[in-house]
């Protein structure tokens, strides 16, 4: 079994050759098992081997688990693998933004979006991240009961609205947030269910809900874009940078492209960070030793002051908490690619049209790469005393040319929020296991209630 403990050297000697997976059903293949529990299904596939053939409906698929193979998929994207169609629900919300676009269209959009999230720009947003967390801390008190999901969602929404749109109007965040919640659920349902096999033109109740949610998102983004275009003053927010970006021909993003990239940035800056923080508080509550180690670092590095961008590099244990959280509960839990003519993985030809899958959830919990994989151990990320981790054994933000553009933004935001709040409080999550639900992102399966404890 691939879950047996071993060194990376031992694991590397395992034969990388495709093996048959579940036989599946006529027409449906293994879709019913996948739809029932995608995370458990991927772990079962990993048990078959590092390269497993299976069928999703009539589509021939290859599931890969070895970091070497995952690295090939991620780094060869655009050359040997295409972005697959991700369903009408996903496209309705995301449009044809940088996450979805292909070829020259993707390269152009990436060149226009990337300057908005470079380290220099992220640094300029750090004070907004910390200040917003301080505002939330001011509403908490010792013994208070809080819904962590709701609190973290409201906080990251506020930061997203302030950094992306440059506004601070609660209505913007609330309406966008409600629409995004609907979108997440429906995308997850369609992606793993029978809706993935239905033609785009076929109406379903879920697709109707997606269209309604997308209309709200379009209206909100359109309203803020119009406000920016009418303003004369120069703004430092992400949307303003997108509006003024020009490509090598001097052309700017169209209104539709602005909408698509804004939604992409919003999801990356709000949905993914919110989920990561909820899981981090849950794991810290379940592991008092790690919570104490985090508090000791915050006291040592910050004392009585608030964190700034320059503290990010010094808060190494806080970074490790976030990395270990993303290992156990990766916000993005699945990466796929469609093989082009001549594609190969592990030296093995992959027939054109084969859909190649890999899962952060499955690989991150493989004992070959992470001893005691179910244990929350931030120390494994210590540069001096930690474990040697194989490249692409951990890939919560993807990798290669299509690595998430918001990686730096998300890491800095998560660390600074943890630093502000954990310096003041500990959160005791109510007893009971919190399970993951794979929607567009990996979400908790219930409300995560906690008692605030002042330090």
Rosetta blueprint (number, residue, H / E / L):
1 X L
2 X L
3 X L
4 X L
5 X L
6 X L
7 X L
8 X H
9 X H
10 X H
11 X H
12 X H
13 X L
14 X L
15 X L
16 X L
17 X L
18 X L
19 X E
20 X E
21 X L
22 X L
23 X L
24 X L
25 X E
26 X L
27 X L
28 X L
29 X E
30 X L
31 X H
32 X H
33 X H
34 X H
35 X H
36 X H
37 X L
38 X H
39 X H
40 X H
41 X H
42 X H
43 X H
44 X H
45 X H
46 X H
47 X H
48 X H
49 X L
50 X L
51 X E
52 X E
53 X E
54 X E
55 X E
56 X E
57 X L
58 X L
59 X E
60 X E
61 X E
62 X E
63 X E
64 X E
65 X L
66 X L
67 X H
68 X H
69 X H
70 X H
71 X H
72 X H
73 X H
74 X H
75 X H
76 X L
77 X E
78 X L
79 X L
80 X L
81 X E
82 X E
83 X L
84 X L
85 X L
86 X L
87 X L
88 X H
89 X H
90 X H
91 X H
92 X H
93 X H
94 X H
95 X L
96 X L
97 X L
98 X L
99 X L
100 X L
101 X L
102 X L
103 X H
104 X H
105 X H
106 X H
107 X H
108 X H
109 X H
110 X H
111 X H
112 X H
113 X H
114 X H
115 X H
116 X H
117 X H
118 X L
119 X H
120 X H
121 X H
122 X H
123 X H
124 X H
125 X H
126 X H
127 X H
128 X H
129 X H
130 X H
131 X H
132 X H
133 X H
134 X H
135 X H
136 X H
137 X H
138 X L
139 X L
140 X L
141 X L
142 X L
143 X L
144 X L
145 X E
146 X E
147 X E
148 X H
149 X H
150 X H
151 X H
152 X H
153 X H
154 X H
155 X H
156 X H
157 X H
158 X H
159 X H
160 X H
161 X H
162 X H
163 X H
164 X H
165 X H
166 X L
167 X L
168 X L
169 X L
170 X H
171 X H
172 X H
173 X H
174 X H
175 X H
176 X H
177 X H
178 X H
179 X H
180 X H
181 X H
182 X H
183 X H
184 X H
185 X H
186 X H
187 X H
188 X H
189 X H
190 X H
191 X H
192 X H
193 X L
194 X H
195 X H
196 X H
197 X H
198 X L
199 X L
200 X L
201 X L
202 X L
203 X L
204 X L
205 X H
206 X H
207 X H
208 X H
209 X H
210 X H
211 X H
212 X H
213 X H
214 X H
215 X H
216 X H
217 X H
218 X H
219 X H
220 X H
221 X H
222 X H
223 X H
224 X H
225 X H
226 X H
227 X H
228 X H
229 X H
230 X H
231 X L
232 X L
233 X L
234 X L
235 X L
236 X L
237 X L
238 X H
239 X H
240 X H
241 X H
242 X H
243 X H
244 X H
245 X L
246 X E
247 X L
248 X L
249 X L
250 X L
251 X L
252 X E
253 X L
254 X L
255 X H
256 X H
257 X H
258 X H
259 X H
260 X H
261 X H
262 X H
263 X H
264 X H
265 X H
266 X H
267 X H
268 X H
269 X H
270 X H
271 X H
272 X H
273 X H
274 X H
275 X H
276 X H
277 X H
278 X H
279 X H
280 X H
281 X H
282 X H
283 X H
284 X H
285 X H
286 X H
287 X L
288 X H
289 X H
290 X H
291 X H
292 X H
293 X H
294 X H
295 X H
296 X H
297 X H
298 X H
299 X H
300 X H
301 X H
302 X H
303 X L
304 X L
305 X L
306 X L
307 X L
308 X L
309 X H
310 X H
311 X H
312 X L
313 X L
314 X L
315 X L
316 X H
317 X H
318 X H
319 X H
320 X H
321 X H
322 X H
323 X H
324 X H
325 X H
326 X H
327 X H
328 X H
329 X L
330 X L
331 X L
332 X L
333 X L
334 X L
335 X E
336 X E
337 X E
338 X E
339 X E
340 X L
341 X L
342 X L
343 X L
344 X E
345 X E
346 X L
347 X L
348 X E
349 X E
350 X L
351 X L
352 X L
353 X L
354 X L
355 X E
356 X E
357 X E
358 X E
359 X L
360 X H
361 X H
362 X H
363 X H
364 X H
365 X L
366 X L
367 X L
368 X L
369 X L
370 X L
371 X L
372 X L
373 X L
374 X L
375 X L
376 X L
377 X L
378 X H
379 X H
380 X H
381 X H
382 X L
383 X L
384 X L
385 X L
386 X L
387 X L
388 X L
389 X L
390 X L
391 X L
392 X L
393 X L
394 X L
395 X L
396 X L
397 X L
398 X L
399 X L
400 X H
401 X H
402 X H
403 X L
404 X L
405 X L
406 X L
407 X H
408 X H
409 X H
410 X H
411 X H
412 X H
413 X H
414 X H
415 X H
416 X H
417 X H
418 X H
419 X H
420 X H
421 X H
422 X H
423 X L
424 X L
425 X E
426 X E
427 X E
428 X E
429 X E
430 X L
431 X L
432 X L
433 X L
434 X L
435 X L
436 X E
437 X E
438 X E
439 X L
440 X L
441 X L
442 X E
443 X E
444 X E
445 X L
446 X L
447 X L
448 X L
449 X E
450 X E
451 X E
452 X E
453 X E
454 X E
455 X L
